[in-house]
Amino acid sequence: MPRALFSVSNKRGLLGFASELIELGWEIVASGGTAQTLSDAGLAVTPVERITRQPEMLGGRVKTLHPAIHGGILARDSAADMRELAAAGYAPINMVVCNLYPFSETIKAPDVTLEEAIEQIDIGGVALLRGAAKNFSRITVLCDPEEYSEVLVTLKATGSTTLRQRRALAVKAFAYCVDYDRYIHAYLSESDIVAPSDSDVPDSIAFGVQRSHDLRYGENPHQAAAYYARSDAGTPLGAEQLAGKQLSYNNILDVDAAWRAVSGFEEPTVVIVKHLNPTGIASADSVAGAFPPALASDALSAFGGIIAANDEVDEAFVESLGSLFVEAIIAPGFDDGALAKLQTGRKNCRLLRMRRRFDGSDLEFRSVQGGLLLQRPDVGDARGAVMRTVTKRAPIDEEMESLQFAWKAVQHVKSNAIVLARGKRTVGIGGGLPSRVDAAELAIRKAASDSTNAAMASDAFFPFPDSIEHAARAGVTCVIQPGGSIRDTQVIEAADYYDMTMIFTGSRHFRH
């Protein structure tokens, strides 16, 4: 009589599958709660302890870890192995039906304790699956209730599963164990991964992620793509989507860039992003008041962009949008009036309610051929960096306000990055260009007449004084940059020549 061992946490389909096997002449052996469930349903079941002659111990931590079980699983289909098994008083096991304690579901609970999580780390179940999968030449291993029906069809038709079928099921079992261990590793090492020390990064990293949903395509229609998240309910950035079409691959990247940028401002602020670059950033007394100057920074490029606000969106904000086509709006909240207007008038616009600000607590990863790059996010100047005036003229209060805003804004622009600002709004942005002087010229051209009395920020030092000269001719009066070039003296002399004030920050902000 063939023997099947059952030890399942997910009991979906259990009774039907077990009863069908019994009708086909199988003996059912089961452990703990699984045995109780089968017995309560009136099915003939042999408890594991009758096979091991040893009751479970340590509060159920040890049930199936016994030679009577693992010998029956690992014995090869050879005369020698079968003789050895029989001499020990054991019998072979032909099928293992097992799924594991719900560790990933347990750790989703916001108040779960470390002790509770640890008790959901399955040991015996993983050993059962790995042993059965290793011996797939003889044993059928099942970890997913979805597989029960297909196995029953084969058993009823031929009396046994096929080698090809058993191998495929073994592959699935190994993958299941790998994913399970990733969740455990990610959870237990979270303190190292999420908040490493200033000088340390983890030696190894586990990505406890699952495919949340397929995307229509990647950056381009011919590229397959999907979104992976750390939880089953994982939405991009953990946002709640209130309306609009599904986010695309490019949308998700832009949403991330916009939310990172707007999260860095304390006052009500709006950031408009297009192709990972801000087209405009502005702060005001309200996000409704911040939107028009953010749009004016580059109204042409804002078409089809992503808008991020760091305060609740109200009806006044919606009215300020006018007829601008927007791919998505992200904010910590939308009042009822704003939500109704947007859902009615902009049905395709994605509306995302953000659960928390970007705070830089997660590490950043980027893939390269054959590996990954890891870094801590850039959330401001390096510790110990001090701003200092390096020109003969110091900035006046109005200039200092513009300089500080421009410096915060430039940190979110792709390198080489130049930002022109007046007060708490950008008036010209040049980013993502190989030449810094080209970036400066682009920002000046975008600003047009607003470059007069503007502040200019650069994400890295000026290698030559040419950008300063272009800015001075456009009416820029003050500059903020990291400093550190071998030609700093020439750059400072150029600023002094044009009676500009310049601040060195001592901190660079490349964004590649």
C-alpha positions as CSV (number, residue, x, y, z in Angstrom):
1,M,0.0,0.0,0.0
2,P,1.5,3.4,-1.0
3,R,1.9,5.8,1.9
4,A,1.4,9.6,1.8
5,L,2.6,11.9,4.6
6,F,0.6,15.1,5.2
7,S,1.8,18.1,7.3
8,V,0.1,21.2,6.1
9,S,-0.5,24.7,7.5
10,N,-2.8,25.7,4.6
11,K,-5.6,23.1,4.8
12,R,-7.3,24.2,1.6
13,G,-8.4,21.2,-0.4
14,L,-6.9,18.8,2.3
15,L,-10.0,16.7,3.1
16,G,-11.0,16.2,-0.6
17,F,-7.5,15.2,-1.6
18,A,-6.9,12.9,1.3
19,S,-10.2,11.2,0.8
20,E,-9.5,10.6,-2.9
21,L,-6.1,9.1,-2.0
22,I,-7.7,6.7,0.5
23,E,-10.2,5.6,-2.2
24,L,-7.2,4.9,-4.4
25,G,-5.7,2.6,-1.7
26,W,-3.3,5.0,-0.1
27,E,-2.4,5.1,3.6
28,I,-2.5,8.6,5.1
29,V,0.1,9.5,7.7
30,A,-0.3,13.0,9.3
31,S,1.2,15.1,12.0
32,G,-0.3,17.4,14.7
33,G,-3.2,19.6,13.6
34,T,-3.3,18.0,10.2
35,A,-4.0,14.6,11.7
36,Q,-6.6,16.1,13.9
37,T,-8.4,17.7,11.0
38,L,-8.5,14.5,9.0
39,S,-9.6,12.4,12.0
40,D,-12.4,14.9,12.9
41,A,-13.6,14.5,9.3
42,G,-13.9,10.8,9.8
43,L,-11.0,9.9,7.5
44,A,-8.6,7.0,8.4
45,V,-5.3,8.5,9.4
46,T,-2.2,7.2,11.0
47,P,-0.7,9.8,13.4
48,V,3.1,10.4,12.9
49,E,3.8,9.4,16.5
50,R,2.6,5.9,15.7
51,I,5.3,5.6,13.0
52,T,8.0,7.3,15.1
53,R,6.9,5.7,18.4
54,Q,7.8,9.1,19.9
55,P,5.3,11.8,20.8
56,E,5.9,15.3,19.6
57,M,8.0,17.4,21.9
58,L,9.0,20.9,22.8
59,G,5.5,22.3,22.3
60,G,5.3,20.8,18.8
61,R,8.7,22.0,17.6
62,V,9.7,18.4,17.0
63,K,7.2,16.1,15.3
64,T,8.6,14.7,12.1
65,L,12.3,15.0,12.7
66,H,12.9,11.2,13.1
67,P,14.6,8.4,11.0
68,A,11.3,6.6,10.6
69,I,10.1,9.6,8.6
70,H,13.2,10.8,6.9
71,G,14.4,7.3,6.2
72,G,11.1,6.6,4.6
73,I,11.4,9.7,2.5
74,L,15.1,9.5,1.5
75,A,15.4,5.8,0.8
76,R,16.2,5.3,-2.9
77,D,14.3,2.8,-5.0
78,S,17.1,0.2,-4.6
79,A,17.1,-3.3,-3.0
80,A,19.9,-2.2,-0.6
81,D,18.0,0.9,0.7
82,M,14.8,-1.0,1.0
83,R,16.5,-3.8,3.0
84,E,18.1,-1.3,5.3
85,L,14.8,0.5,5.8
86,A,13.0,-2.8,6.6
87,A,15.8,-3.9,9.0
88,A,15.2,-0.7,11.0
89,G,11.5,-1.5,11.1
90,Y,10.5,1.4,8.8
91,A,8.5,1.6,5.6
92,P,8.9,3.8,2.5
93,I,6.9,7.0,2.0
94,N,5.7,7.6,-1.5
95,M,4.3,11.1,-1.3
96,V,4.8,14.2,0.9
97,V,2.1,16.8,1.1
98,C,3.4,19.8,3.0
99,N,3.2,23.5,3.3
100,L,4.9,25.7,5.9
101,Y,4.0,27.8,8.8
102,P,2.7,31.2,7.7
103,F,5.8,33.2,8.4
104,S,5.3,35.9,5.8
105,E,1.7,36.5,6.8
106,T,2.6,36.6,10.5
107,I,5.3,39.4,10.1
108,K,2.8,41.6,8.2
109,A,1.0,42.3,11.5
110,P,2.1,45.7,12.8
111,D,2.3,44.5,16.4
112,V,4.0,41.2,15.9
113,T,6.8,40.4,18.3
114,L,10.1,38.8,17.5
115,E,9.2,35.8,19.6
116,E,5.9,35.3,17.7
117,A,7.7,35.6,14.4
118,I,10.4,33.1,15.4
119,E,7.7,30.5,16.4
120,Q,6.5,30.7,12.8
121,I,9.8,29.6,11.4
122,D,9.2,26.1,10.1
123,I,12.0,23.5,10.5
124,G,10.5,20.1,10.1
125,G,8.3,21.1,7.1
126,V,11.3,22.4,5.2
127,A,13.2,19.2,5.9
128,L,10.2,17.2,4.6
129,L,10.0,19.2,1.4
130,R,13.7,19.2,0.7
131,G,14.0,15.5,1.4
132,A,11.1,14.6,-0.8
133,A,12.2,17.0,-3.6
134,K,15.7,15.5,-3.5
135,N,14.2,12.0,-4.0
136,F,11.8,13.0,-6.7
137,S,12.9,10.0,-8.7
138,R,10.6,8.0,-6.4
139,I,8.6,10.5,-4.4
140,T,5.8,13.0,-5.3
141,V,6.1,16.2,-3.3
142,L,3.3,18.7,-3.1
143,C,3.5,22.1,-1.5
144,D,0.6,23.9,-3.3
145,P,-3.0,22.8,-3.0
146,E,-3.4,23.9,-6.7
147,E,-1.5,20.8,-7.6
148,Y,-3.8,18.3,-6.0
149,S,-6.3,17.9,-8.8
150,E,-3.7,17.3,-11.5
151,V,-1.9,14.6,-9.4
152,L,-5.2,12.9,-8.8
153,V,-6.0,12.9,-12.5
154,T,-2.7,11.2,-13.2
155,L,-3.0,8.7,-10.3
156,K,-6.5,7.7,-11.5
157,A,-5.4,7.3,-15.1
158,T,-2.1,5.4,-14.6
159,G,-1.8,4.5,-10.9
160,S,1.3,6.6,-10.4
161,T,2.8,10.1,-11.2
162,T,5.3,10.4,-14.0
163,L,9.0,11.2,-13.5
164,R,8.6,14.4,-15.4
165,Q,5.7,15.4,-13.2
166,R,7.6,14.6,-10.0
167,R,10.6,16.6,-11.2
168,A,8.5,19.7,-11.9
169,L,6.8,19.4,-8.5
170,A,10.3,19.1,-6.9
171,V,11.5,22.2,-8.6
172,K,8.4,24.0,-7.3
173,A,9.1,22.8,-3.7
174,F,12.7,24.0,-3.8
175,A,11.5,27.4,-5.1
176,Y,8.9,27.5,-2.3
177,C,11.6,26.8,0.3
178,V,13.9,29.5,-1.2
179,D,11.2,32.1,-1.0
180,Y,10.3,31.1,2.6
181,D,14.0,31.4,3.7
182,R,14.3,34.8,2.0
183,Y,11.4,36.2,4.1
184,I,13.1,34.9,7.3
185,H,16.5,36.3,6.3
186,A,15.0,39.6,5.4
187,Y,13.0,39.9,8.6
188,L,15.8,38.9,11.0
189,S,18.4,41.1,9.3
190,E,16.1,44.0,8.9
191,S,17.9,46.2,11.4
192,D,21.1,45.8,9.3
193,I,19.4,46.3,5.9
194,V,17.1,49.2,6.8
195,A,19.3,51.2,9.1
196,P,22.9,50.2,8.7
197,S,25.6,52.1,10.7
198,D,27.3,55.0,9.0
199,S,30.3,53.0,7.9
200,D,28.7,49.6,7.4
201,V,26.6,47.8,4.8
202,P,25.2,44.3,5.1
203,D,27.4,41.4,4.0
204,S,24.5,39.7,2.3
205,I,21.0,40.8,1.4
206,A,17.8,38.8,1.1
207,F,15.0,40.2,-1.1
208,G,11.8,39.1,0.5
209,V,9.7,40.2,-2.5
210,Q,7.0,38.7,-4.6
211,R,5.6,39.6,-7.9
212,S,2.7,42.0,-7.1
213,H,1.4,42.4,-10.7
214,D,2.5,42.3,-14.3
215,L,2.9,45.6,-16.1
216,R,1.7,46.1,-19.7
217,Y,5.3,46.6,-20.6
218,G,8.6,48.1,-19.4
219,E,10.2,51.4,-20.6
220,N,9.1,50.5,-24.1
221,P,6.3,48.3,-25.5
222,H,8.7,45.5,-26.5
223,Q,10.0,45.0,-23.0
224,A,8.3,42.7,-20.5
225,A,8.0,44.0,-17.0
226,A,6.4,43.4,-13.6
227,Y,6.3,45.1,-10.2
228,Y,7.7,43.2,-7.2
229,A,6.8,44.2,-3.6
230,R,7.7,43.2,-0.1
231,S,4.1,42.2,0.8
232,D,1.2,40.6,-1.1
233,A,-0.7,43.8,-1.0
234,G,2.4,45.7,-2.2
235,T,1.5,48.7,-4.3
236,P,4.2,51.0,-5.7
237,L,5.7,53.0,-2.8
238,G,3.1,51.5,-0.5
239,A,0.6,54.0,-1.9
240,E,-3.2,53.6,-2.0
241,Q,-4.4,54.1,-5.5
242,L,-7.7,55.9,-5.4
243,A,-8.4,56.4,-9.1
244,G,-7.0,56.2,-12.6
245,K,-5.4,53.6,-14.8
246,Q,-2.8,51.1,-13.6
247,L,0.6,52.7,-13.1
248,S,3.1,51.9,-15.9
249,Y,6.8,51.1,-15.5
250,N,7.7,54.7,-16.3
251,N,5.0,56.1,-14.1
252,I,6.3,54.2,-11.1
253,L,9.8,55.5,-11.6
254,D,8.5,59.1,-11.9
255,V,6.2,58.8,-8.9
256,D,9.2,57.6,-6.8
257,A,11.3,60.5,-8.0
258,A,8.6,63.0,-7.3
259,W,7.7,61.7,-3.9
260,R,11.4,61.6,-2.8
261,A,11.8,65.2,-3.9
262,V,8.7,66.7,-2.3
263,S,9.3,64.7,1.0
264,G,12.4,66.8,1.6
265,F,10.4,70.1,2.1
266,E,8.6,71.0,5.3
267,E,6.5,73.9,3.9
268,P,3.6,73.1,1.6
269,T,5.4,72.2,-1.6
270,V,4.6,70.9,-5.1
271,V,7.1,69.1,-7.3
272,I,6.4,68.3,-11.0
273,V,8.5,65.5,-12.5
274,K,8.9,64.4,-16.1
275,H,11.3,61.5,-17.0
276,L,12.8,61.4,-13.5
277,N,13.7,65.1,-13.6
278,P,11.8,67.9,-11.8
279,T,10.5,70.5,-14.2
280,G,9.4,72.7,-11.3
281,I,9.5,72.9,-7.6
282,A,7.8,75.6,-5.4
283,S,6.8,76.2,-1.8
284,A,4.0,78.4,-0.6
285,D,1.4,78.8,2.2
286,S,-0.6,75.9,0.6
287,V,-0.1,73.3,-2.1
288,A,-2.7,75.1,-4.1
289,G,-0.6,78.2,-4.0
290,A,2.6,76.3,-4.7
291,F,1.4,74.7,-7.9
292,P,1.2,77.7,-10.2
293,P,4.9,78.8,-9.6
294,A,6.0,75.1,-9.9
295,L,4.2,74.9,-13.3
296,A,5.6,78.3,-14.4
297,S,9.1,77.0,-14.0
298,D,8.7,74.9,-17.2
299,A,5.0,74.8,-18.3
300,L,5.9,73.2,-21.6
301,S,7.7,70.2,-20.1
302,A,5.1,69.7,-17.4
303,F,2.6,68.3,-19.9
304,G,2.1,64.7,-19.1
305,G,4.1,64.8,-15.9
306,I,3.7,63.6,-12.4
307,I,2.7,66.0,-9.7
308,A,3.6,65.5,-6.0
309,A,2.3,67.5,-3.1
310,N,3.4,67.1,0.5
311,D,0.1,68.3,1.9
312,E,-3.6,67.4,1.4
313,V,-4.9,68.2,-2.0
314,D,-8.1,70.3,-1.9
315,E,-10.5,71.7,-4.4
316,A,-8.4,74.9,-4.8
317,F,-5.5,72.8,-5.9
318,V,-7.6,70.9,-8.4
319,E,-8.9,74.2,-9.9
320,S,-5.3,75.5,-10.2
321,L,-4.5,72.6,-12.5
322,G,-6.6,74.1,-15.3
323,S,-6.5,72.0,-18.4
324,L,-3.0,70.6,-17.9
325,F,-2.7,66.9,-18.8
326,V,-1.3,65.0,-15.8
327,E,-0.4,61.3,-15.6
328,A,-0.6,61.1,-11.8
329,I,-1.1,63.1,-8.6
330,I,0.5,61.9,-5.4
331,A,-0.2,63.4,-2.0
332,P,-0.7,62.3,1.7
333,G,-4.4,62.9,1.2
334,F,-7.2,64.3,-0.9
335,D,-10.3,66.0,0.6
336,D,-13.7,64.8,-0.5
337,G,-14.3,67.7,-2.9
338,A,-11.0,67.4,-4.6
339,L,-11.4,63.6,-4.9
340,A,-14.8,64.0,-6.5
341,K,-13.6,66.6,-9.0
342,L,-10.6,64.6,-10.0
343,Q,-12.5,61.3,-10.3
344,T,-15.1,63.0,-12.5
345,G,-13.0,65.3,-14.6
346,R,-9.8,63.2,-14.9
347,K,-10.8,59.6,-14.9
348,N,-7.5,58.3,-16.2
349,C,-5.3,60.3,-13.9
350,R,-3.7,58.1,-11.3
351,L,-4.5,59.4,-7.8
352,L,-2.1,58.0,-5.1
353,R,-2.5,58.5,-1.4
354,M,0.9,58.1,0.2
355,R,1.1,56.4,3.6
356,R,4.4,57.9,4.7
357,R,7.0,60.4,3.6
358,F,10.2,59.2,2.0
359,D,12.7,59.3,4.9
360,G,15.8,57.5,3.4
361,S,15.5,54.6,5.9
362,D,15.6,52.0,3.1
363,L,18.8,51.3,1.1
364,E,18.9,51.9,-2.6
365,F,19.7,49.2,-5.1
366,R,20.5,49.4,-8.8
367,S,21.1,46.5,-11.1
368,V,24.1,46.2,-13.3
369,Q,25.2,43.3,-15.5
370,G,26.2,40.5,-13.1
371,G,25.5,42.3,-9.9
372,L,23.9,45.0,-7.8
373,L,25.0,48.4,-6.5
374,L,23.9,49.4,-3.0
375,Q,24.0,52.8,-1.3
376,R,22.3,54.8,1.4
377,P,19.9,57.4,0.0
378,D,21.0,61.0,-0.3
379,V,18.7,62.9,2.1
380,G,20.7,66.0,2.5
381,D,24.2,67.4,3.1
382,A,26.9,65.1,4.5
383,R,27.3,65.2,8.3
384,G,29.6,67.9,9.3
385,A,29.3,69.9,6.1
386,V,29.2,73.7,6.7
387,M,28.1,76.4,4.3
388,R,30.6,79.3,3.9
389,T,30.7,82.4,1.8
390,V,33.9,82.4,-0.3
391,T,33.4,85.7,-2.2
392,K,34.0,89.3,-1.2
393,R,30.3,89.9,-1.0
394,A,28.0,88.0,1.4
395,P,24.4,87.2,0.4
396,I,21.6,89.5,1.5
397,D,18.5,87.9,3.2
398,E,16.6,87.6,-0.1
399,E,19.5,86.0,-1.8
400,M,20.0,83.6,1.1
401,E,16.4,82.4,0.9
402,S,16.7,81.7,-2.8
403,L,20.1,80.0,-2.4
404,Q,18.8,77.7,0.3
405,F,15.8,76.7,-1.8
406,A,17.8,76.2,-4.9
407,W,20.3,74.0,-3.0
408,K,17.5,71.8,-1.7
409,A,15.9,71.6,-5.2
410,V,19.1,70.8,-7.1
411,Q,19.6,67.6,-5.0
412,H,16.7,66.0,-6.9
413,V,17.8,66.8,-10.4
414,K,19.8,64.4,-12.6
415,S,23.5,65.2,-13.0
416,N,24.9,67.4,-14.3
417,A,22.3,69.6,-12.5
418,I,21.8,73.3,-12.4
419,V,18.8,75.0,-10.7
420,L,17.9,78.7,-10.9
421,A,15.5,79.9,-8.1
422,R,13.9,83.1,-7.0
423,G,12.5,82.9,-3.5
424,K,10.9,79.5,-2.9
425,R,10.4,78.5,-6.5
426,T,12.5,77.2,-9.3
427,V,12.6,79.4,-12.4
428,G,14.9,77.3,-14.6
429,I,16.2,73.7,-14.4
430,G,18.9,72.1,-16.5
431,G,19.7,68.4,-15.7
432,G,20.9,65.1,-17.1
433,L,23.5,66.7,-19.4
434,P,27.2,65.6,-19.7
435,S,28.4,69.2,-19.7
436,R,27.8,71.5,-16.7
437,V,28.0,74.6,-18.8
438,D,25.3,73.1,-21.1
439,A,23.1,72.4,-18.0
440,A,23.6,76.0,-16.9
441,E,22.7,77.4,-20.3
442,L,19.6,75.2,-20.4
443,A,18.5,76.4,-17.0
444,I,19.1,80.0,-18.0
445,R,17.2,79.6,-21.2
446,K,14.2,78.0,-19.3
447,A,14.2,80.9,-16.8
448,A,14.3,83.6,-19.5
449,S,13.6,86.9,-17.8
450,D,13.2,85.3,-14.4
451,S,17.0,84.7,-14.3
452,T,17.4,88.3,-13.2
453,N,18.3,88.4,-9.5
454,A,18.0,84.6,-9.4
455,A,20.1,82.2,-7.3
456,M,22.0,79.4,-9.1
457,A,22.7,76.0,-7.5
458,S,25.0,73.3,-8.9
459,D,25.0,69.7,-7.6
460,A,28.8,69.5,-8.0
461,F,31.7,71.9,-8.3
462,F,32.2,74.1,-11.3
463,P,35.3,72.9,-13.1
464,F,35.7,76.2,-15.0
465,P,34.4,79.7,-14.5
466,D,32.4,79.6,-17.8
467,S,29.1,78.7,-16.1
468,I,29.5,81.7,-13.7
469,E,30.1,84.0,-16.6
470,H,27.0,82.8,-18.4
471,A,24.9,83.2,-15.2
472,A,26.2,86.7,-14.5
473,R,25.3,87.9,-18.1
474,A,21.8,86.5,-17.5
475,G,21.4,88.5,-14.3
476,V,22.0,85.8,-11.7
477,T,23.4,87.4,-8.5
478,C,24.3,84.5,-6.2
479,V,25.6,81.0,-6.5
480,I,25.7,77.9,-4.3
481,Q,27.9,74.9,-5.0
482,P,29.9,72.2,-3.2
483,G,33.4,73.6,-4.1
484,G,36.4,71.4,-4.4
485,S,37.6,72.1,-7.9
486,I,41.3,72.6,-8.6
487,R,40.1,75.8,-10.3
488,D,38.0,77.1,-7.3
489,T,40.2,80.2,-7.2
490,Q,39.3,81.1,-10.8
491,V,35.6,80.4,-10.2
492,I,35.6,82.7,-7.1
493,E,37.5,85.4,-9.0
494,A,34.9,85.3,-11.8
495,A,32.1,85.7,-9.2
496,D,33.9,88.6,-7.5
497,Y,34.4,90.2,-10.9
498,Y,30.7,90.2,-11.5
499,D,29.9,91.3,-7.9
500,M,28.2,87.9,-7.3
501,T,28.1,86.2,-3.9
502,M,29.0,82.5,-3.7
503,I,28.6,79.9,-1.1
504,F,30.5,76.6,-0.8
505,T,28.6,73.8,0.9
506,G,31.3,71.2,1.1
507,S,28.7,68.5,0.1
508,R,28.1,67.1,-3.4
509,H,24.8,65.7,-4.6
510,F,25.3,63.7,-7.8
511,R,22.2,61.9,-9.0
512,H,22.9,59.4,-11.9
